[in-house]
Each structure stands twice: as structure tokens, then as C-alpha cells.
């Protein structure tokens, strides 16, 4: 059987990216090597609004990424002109095989 250097390199890169991808918005988040789903909020004075908007970005193998996880994108998706609160969700599967970051906003 022939040794496949490409497969070994791909696995090593996957582990390296998985280890480096545990940094969340504003600091480190708890992450799972096999599966993780965490949520957190950033403090904005005021009350939670009646409207809600969500915007997401995702990546596959940390090689291909797309999406808009901005506060502005979430506000636009929810029809919000004045943001009251901002929360973040992060999902990862097998380190960085699949990653998704979402921004959730509430407001009026």
C-alpha cells in the first residue's frame, strides 16, 4: 500500500485549524472537538426588543466560507432600526469540518 502524504497533511491541517478555531467573538468560547454549540451575549444597556433578527456565516473545512454575521445584517433581516441586544451563537462539528457563527439582535 502506498503512503498517502496528502491525507496525512489534510488531517494534520484539520487538527491545527480545530485547535486554533476556539476563539470566539470578544474572547475564547468553550469548544468541543467533536461537536459544540454555544451562545453568549454582549452587554447593551436597555431592554430586549420585540423584534428579532439573525444573520449567519458558515465555513467548511475552514477552507470555504460564506455569509454575513454582522449586526447590521441581523437587524436588516429582522426589520430592526434600533438594536436593543446582541447575542452570538457558534456551532462546530468535528473541530472545523463545519463551523457556523450567527449574530442575533433584538430591537424595534
C-alpha positions in Angstrom: 0.0 0.0 0.0 1.3 3.4 -0.9 1.6 6.0 1.8 -0.7 9.0 1.1 1.1 12.2 2.2 -1.8 14.3 1.1 -4.2 12.5 3.5 -1.8 12.9 6.4 -1.3 16.6 5.6 -5.0 17.2 5.4 -5.6 15.5 8.8 -2.8 17.5 10.4 -4.1 20.7 9.0 -7.6 19.9 10.3 -6.3 19.3 13.8 -4.3 22.5 13.7 -7.2 24.6 12.5 -9.5 22.9 15.1 -7.1 23.9 17.8 -6.9 27.5 16.6 -10.6 27.9 15.9 -11.7 28.1 19.5 -11.5 31.9 19.6 -15.0 33.4 19.8 -16.2 37.0 19.3 -14.6 39.1 22.1 -12.6 36.1 23.5 -12.4 32.4 23.8 -15.6 30.3 23.8 -16.0 26.8 25.1 -15.5 24.5 22.1 -16.0 20.8 21.6 -13.6 18.7 19.5 -16.5 16.6 18.1 -19.5 18.9 18.4 -20.1 22.3 20.1 -23.0 24.7 20.2 -22.5 27.8 22.4 -24.3 31.1 22.8 -23.3 34.3 24.5 -24.4 37.9 24.8 -22.7 41.2 24.7 -24.0 43.8 27.1 -26.0 46.7 25.6 -27.9 48.8 28.1 -31.7 48.7 27.6 -34.5 46.2 27.3 -34.8 43.3 24.9 -36.9 44.4 21.9 -40.0 42.8 20.5 -38.4 42.1 17.0 -35.6 39.6 16.4 -33.2 39.2 13.5 -30.5 36.7 12.8 -27.6 36.6 10.4 -25.1 33.8 9.9 -21.8 32.8 8.3 -20.5 29.3 7.8 -17.4 27.5 6.7 -16.5 24.0 5.6 -13.1 22.6 6.5 -12.0 26.2 7.3 -11.3 26.4 3.6 -14.6 27.6 2.1 -16.6 30.3 4.0 -19.6 32.5 3.2 -22.3 34.5 4.9 -22.9 37.8 6.7 -22.9 37.5 10.5 -22.9 41.3 11.1 -25.1 43.2 13.5 -26.3 45.2 10.5 -27.3 42.0 8.6 -29.2 40.7 11.5 -31.0 44.0 12.1 -31.9 44.1 8.4 -33.2 40.5 8.5 -35.5 41.4 11.4 -36.6 44.7 10.2 -34.9 46.4 13.2 -33.9 50.1 13.1 -32.9 50.4 16.8 -30.9 47.5 18.3 -31.5 46.6 21.9 -29.5 43.5 22.5 -26.9 41.4 20.6 -26.2 37.7 21.1 -23.9 35.3 19.4 -24.2 31.5 18.6 -21.5 29.3 17.4 -21.8 25.7 16.2 -18.9 23.5 15.2 -18.7 19.9 14.1 -15.5 17.8 14.3 -13.4 20.9 15.1 -13.5 22.8 11.9 -15.1 20.4 9.5 -18.2 22.6 9.7 -18.4 26.0 11.5 -21.3 28.4 11.8 -21.3 31.8 13.6 -24.6 33.6 14.0 -25.5 37.0 15.3 -28.9 37.6 16.9 -30.3 41.0 17.6 -33.5 42.3 19.2 -34.9 45.8 18.9 -37.6 48.0 17.5 
